[in-house]
Amino acid sequence: MKITPEIGTIILNLRETRKWGTQRIANHLLRMKIKLFAMTMWRVLKKHQIKTIVKRCKKSDYIRYSKEIPG
C-alpha cells in the first residue's frame, strides 16, 4: 500500500506528540482501519530523518548481601 501524505502526517504527528514506536503506531492505525506494517512506519520515519526512540533502564539501587560467614 502506498503511503499517502495524509497517512504520513498522521504517523509523524503520533511520533512527535506521543513518542510512540513503530509497532504502537501500526496498532493505532489498525484501529482506524488502516493496515500498515511496522516496517512501513520505520521507512516513513527514516525518510523524514527522525531518530529512533531509545529507552534507558535506570540502574536499581539494591543492597548486596554480604556477611563475614556465608549463610
N, C-alpha and C positions, 0 to 999 in steps of 0.2 A: 504494500500500500504506500502510495506517495504521501509524503508529509505536506499538508497544505500550510500556508503561512499562519492560518488561524490556530491550527494544532501546534505549530511551532511556538507561537506566542504563549499558548496555554502551558506548554512544557517549561518554557523559560520562566514564566510567572510562578509556577509551582516551585521550581527550584530556588528562585530568588526569595519568595516570601516565606515558604515553609521549610526550606533547606532539606527537601526530600531527595532520596536517591532514585536511581533509575527504576528499580523494581516497584517502589512505592508509587511513583508517578504512573507506571504502567497499570497498576491495580486501580488507581484512582480514575484513569481514563477508561478502564474497562467498565467501571460503574456508570460512566457517561456513554456507554455503548460504542466506544472507540477502542478497537482491539489492535494494540501495538505491543511489540516485544520490548524487553528492557534494553536489548542491544540497539534498537532503533532510537530509544531515548538517549543512549550513550552517544550515538552518532550525531544527533541533533546538538547535544551539549558540546561535543568535541568540535563541531563545525563553528559554533559560536565562541569557542575558546574558553569555556567555563571549566574550572578545575574541579577535580573530584573532591568529595567530602571525606575528610579524614577524621575519624573519631578516635580519640586517645583515651585509654583507660587510666584512671587515677590509681596510683600505687596505694594499696591499702596499708594502713598503719597497724600492723599486727605485732604482737609481742612474742618473740620466740621463746619457747620453753627451754630453759637450761638450768640444771642443778649440778651440784658437785658430784653426787652419786645418782646415776640414772635410775628411773623407776621410782 
